[in-house]
């Protein structure tokens, strides 16, 4: 899950993260595997697990919030955020070959955000999770969230893009050291660039969260990427997570939770409230 140069790589839980792949650059340390995931909202376990990606859902207050982690990083990285969201219905999953999800078959094409988005939509349906969903995508998971919203617009109520990766990173030499591998397979960069270089979310509620500490040589580039995402909808709030590194859900947990709640509240079709100082106490600063 790397996005910034290697010296900014995040902890083991993060995946290889630095400013690009939202954890898209470095190789994350091996993830400890757990036997299985269960739906904590289900009192009686079913005899057979639904097919698809490994998924855990908890909470009962809708709409369903779906958390998508960074490059080659398990959804378990969001454990603290899930707890912070309390009774909110939240689902986390592992992409193919990541965490406890089975790998892609050798005959399957290489992954990219679009294929990950399609697999996620199928798994949510198989687990009985009703749309529309509020999607949070961190780092590389931010591109998966963007692809989900463009490929399945009827399933999405809003987006939170947490220091989200963008396809420009596949082409800009500033991130040439990133190893774009997810689940043991190289990410298909060409498909990603073709589909995600320009996205239009209409009036979908979108909160863009940008980390405060990209390397100096990439600050202007990264800010520009995040501003492009902000302009991809007419209904956006852009927040700088002050003194936060790439893992904003770790460094500014309350701010990320507040962003999710903002989008959940607007999910009924209301416009997001204008960005104002209410975010300051949570470590956020309004950006254009």
C-alpha positions in Angstrom: 0.0 0.0 0.0 2.4 2.6 -1.0 2.0 6.0 -2.2 5.0 7.9 -1.2 8.6 7.0 -1.8 9.9 4.1 0.2 11.3 6.0 3.1 7.7 6.9 3.9 6.5 3.3 3.9 3.9 2.6 6.5 3.7 0.0 9.2 3.0 -3.7 8.6 -0.7 -3.2 9.0 -0.6 -0.6 6.2 0.5 -2.6 3.3 3.3 -0.8 1.7 2.0 2.6 1.7 3.2 5.9 0.7 1.6 8.5 -1.3 0.7 6.5 -4.3 -1.0 3.3 -4.4 -2.6 4.5 -1.3 -0.4 1.9 -0.1 0.7 1.2 -3.5 4.3 1.2 -3.7 6.1 -1.0 -1.2 5.6 -4.5 -0.5 3.7 -5.0 2.7 4.9 -7.4 5.3 3.2 -10.8 5.4 -0.2 -10.6 6.9 -1.1 -13.0 9.8 -4.1 -15.0 8.7 -7.0 -15.8 10.8 -9.1 -18.9 10.3 -12.2 -17.2 9.0 -14.4 -14.1 9.2 -17.9 -14.1 10.5 -20.7 -11.6 10.3 -21.0 -10.3 13.9 -24.5 -9.2 13.2 -25.6 -12.8 12.6 -26.4 -14.7 15.7 -26.7 -18.1 14.1 -23.8 -19.0 11.8 -24.7 -20.4 8.4 -23.4 -23.8 7.4 -21.8 -22.5 4.2 -19.9 -19.3 3.7 -21.1 -17.1 0.7 -18.8 -17.4 -2.3 -16.5 -14.5 -3.2 -14.1 -12.4 -1.2 -13.6 -12.8 2.5 -15.9 -10.3 4.2 -16.8 -9.2 7.7 -19.9 -7.1 8.4 -20.9 -5.6 11.8 -23.4 -3.1 13.2 -27.0 -2.6 12.3 -27.5 1.1 11.5 -27.6 1.7 7.7 -26.7 2.5 5.1 -23.9 0.0 4.7 -20.4 1.6 4.8 -17.8 -0.4 2.8 -14.2 0.1 3.7 -11.6 -0.7 1.0 -7.9 -0.9 2.1 -4.7 0.0 0.3 -2.5 -2.0 -2.0 -2.0 -5.6 -0.9 -3.4 -4.7 2.5 -6.0 -6.6 4.5 -9.3 -4.9 5.5 -8.3 -5.6 9.1 -6.3 -2.4 9.0 -9.7 -0.6 9.6 -10.4 -2.3 12.9 -10.2 0.9 14.9 -12.3 2.8 12.5 -15.0 0.1 12.6 -15.0 0.4 16.4 -15.2 4.2 16.2 -18.2 4.1 13.9 -20.1 2.2 16.6 -23.5 0.7 15.5 -23.1 1.9 11.9 -23.4 -1.1 9.5 -19.8 -1.6 8.2 -18.4 -4.2 5.9 -14.7 -4.9 5.3 -13.2 -7.4 2.9 -9.9 -8.6 1.4 -9.3 -8.4 -2.3 -8.3 -11.6 -4.2 -5.1 -13.0 -2.9 -4.9 -10.6 0.1 -5.5 -11.5 3.7 -7.7 -14.5 3.8 -9.4 -14.2 0.4 -8.5 -16.9 -2.2 -6.1 -15.8 -4.9 -7.1 -15.3 -8.5 -6.9 -18.3 -10.7 -3.8 -18.5 -13.0 -6.1 -18.2 -16.0 -7.7 -15.0 -14.6 -6.5 -11.6 -16.0 -4.3 -9.4 -13.8 -6.3 -7.3 -11.3 -7.0 -3.7 -11.6 -9.4 -1.4 -9.6 -12.3 -2.2 -12.0 -12.1 -6.0 -11.5 -11.7 -5.5 -7.8 -14.8 -3.3 -7.7 -16.8 -5.9 -9.6 -15.7 -8.7 -7.2 -16.6 -6.5 -4.3 -20.1 -5.8 -5.7 -20.7 -9.5 -6.2 -19.5 -10.3 -2.7 -21.7 -7.7 -1.1 -24.7 -9.1 -2.9 -23.8 -12.7 -1.9 -23.6 -11.6 1.7 -27.0 -10.0 1.5 -25.8 -6.4 2.0 -28.4 -4.1 0.6 -27.4 -1.0 -1.5 -26.8 1.9 -1.8 -23.4 1.8 -0.1 -21.2 4.5 1.3 -17.7 3.6 0.1 -14.5 4.6 1.8 -11.4 3.9 -0.2 -7.9 4.4 1.2 -4.8 4.7 -1.0 -5.1 2.0 -3.7 -8.5 1.2 -2.3 -9.4 4.8 -3.3 -9.1 3.8 -6.9 -11.2 0.7 -6.3 -13.9 3.0 -4.7 -13.7 5.3 -7.8 -14.1 2.4 -10.1 -17.0 1.1 -8.0 -18.8 4.4 -8.3 -18.3 4.6 -12.1 -19.1 1.0 -12.9 -21.9 0.6 -10.3 -23.4 4.1 -9.8 -26.8 2.8 -8.8 -25.2 1.0 -5.8 -23.4 4.0 -4.4 -24.7 6.7 -2.0 -21.5 8.5 -1.5 -17.7 8.3 -1.3 -14.9 9.0 1.2 -11.6 9.1 -0.6 -8.8 8.8 2.0 -5.5 9.9 0.5 -6.7 8.0 -2.6 -4.4 6.8 -5.3 -5.0 8.0 -8.9 -4.0 6.5 -12.3 -1.6 9.4 -12.9 0.7 7.6 -10.5 1.2 4.8 -13.0 2.6 7.3 -15.5 4.5 9.9 -13.4 8.1 9.1 -12.7 7.8 10.5 -9.2 6.3 7.1 -8.3 8.4 4.8 -10.5 9.7 2.9 -7.5 6.3 1.7 -6.4 5.7 -2.0 -6.9 2.1 -2.2 -8.0 1.3 -5.7 -7.0 -2.0 -6.7 -5.3 -2.7 -10.2 -4.1 0.5 -11.5 -5.7 -0.4 -10.3 -9.1 0.7 -7.1 -11.0 -1.9 -4.4 -11.3 -3.0 -3.8 -14.9 -1.9 -0.2 -15.2 -3.2 0.4 -18.8 -6.8 -0.5 -17.9 -6.6 1.7 -14.8 -5.4 4.7 -16.7 -7.9 4.2 -19.5 -10.9 4.0 -17.2 -10.0 6.2 -14.2 -8.0 9.1 -15.6 -11.2 11.0 -15.9 -14.1 10.3 -13.6 -17.4 12.1 -13.2 -19.5 11.5 -10.1 -22.2 14.0 -11.0 -23.6 15.3 -7.7 -22.6 12.3 -5.6 -21.5 13.3 -2.1 -17.7 12.9 -1.9 -15.4 13.8 1.0 -11.7 13.9 -0.1 -9.2 13.5 2.7 -5.6 14.5 1.9 -2.6 13.7 4.1 -0.4 16.5 5.2 3.0 14.9 4.8 3.8 13.8 1.2 7.5 14.1 0.3 8.3 17.7 -0.7 9.0 16.8 -4.3 5.6 15.3 -4.8 3.5 17.8 -2.7 2.3 19.8 -5.7 1.5 16.7 -7.7 -0.4 15.0 -4.9 -2.4 18.1 -4.1 -3.3 18.4 -7.7 -4.5 14.8 -7.9 -6.7 15.3 -4.8 -8.1 18.5 -6.2 -9.0 16.7 -9.4 -11.0 14.2 -7.4 -12.7 17.0 -5.5 -13.8 18.5 -8.9 -15.2 15.2 -10.1 -18.5 16.0 -8.3 -20.5 19.1 -7.7 -21.1 17.9 -4.1 -17.6 17.6 -2.5 -15.7 18.6 0.7 -11.9 18.6 0.6 -10.1 18.3 3.9 -6.4 18.3 4.7 -5.6 16.0 7.6 -3.2 18.3 9.5 -0.1 16.5 10.7 -1.3 13.2 9.3 0.7 10.8 7.3 -0.8 8.5 4.6 -2.7 6.4 7.1 -5.2 9.1 8.0 -7.4 6.5 9.7 -4.6 5.9 12.1 -3.3 9.5 12.6 -6.7 11.2 12.5 -9.2 8.5 13.3 -11.9 11.0 14.5 -11.6 13.0 11.3 -12.0 10.0 9.1 -15.0 8.8 11.2 -16.6 12.3 10.9 -16.1 12.2 7.1 -17.9 8.9 6.9 -20.8 10.3 9.0 -21.0 13.4 6.8 -21.5 11.2 3.7 -23.9 8.9 5.5 -26.0 11.9 6.5 -26.1 13.1 2.9 -26.9 9.7 1.6 -30.6 10.6 1.5 -30.0 13.0 -1.4 -29.0 16.0 0.6 -26.0 18.1 -0.3 -23.0 17.9 1.9 -22.7 20.8 4.4 -20.1 23.4 3.3 -16.7 22.8 4.8 -16.2 25.0 7.9 -14.2 25.1 11.1 -16.2 22.2 12.7 -13.4 20.0 11.3 -10.6 21.9 13.0 -10.9 20.3 16.3 -10.6 16.9 14.6 -7.4 17.8 12.9 -8.9 18.9 9.5 -8.5 22.0 7.5 -10.8 23.0 4.6 -9.2 23.0 1.1 -10.5 24.2 -2.2 
